[in-house]
Amino acid sequence: MEIVSLSNLEVLKLVKEAKKDLKNLTHITDKKKLSYEDKMKIALCKHFVQHMNEKKITLTELSIELKMPKSRVSEIINYKISKYTVDKLIENVLKLAAISPKTRAYL
């Protein structure tokens, strides 16, 4: 099996294609081309999107809750995974777990 690392644009294209008909989709449906690391990053980003959808909050509200810059939260919820390491995303998910019982239960 060949492991391929995709660029941000390629990942975003996959996300856009997956979201065409599904308003609140929080995952990429075709993960065959992703490396294991990219799959892990996407799984971590998914928690932020799910939290926003569940609480019906905006990007700005989430950034305030997490005490993170809006631009960083935007990168995470838009799956710009090449900007983050798995370690950094885990660090951010731990911040989310502090305010989200569902995420805390997952961990």
PyMOL commands that set and color helices and strands:
alter all, ss='L'
color gray80, all
select helices_A, chain A and resi 8-19+36-55+59-66+70-77+81-83+86-99+101-106
alter helices_A, ss='H'
color red, helices_A
deselect
rebuild
show_as cartoon
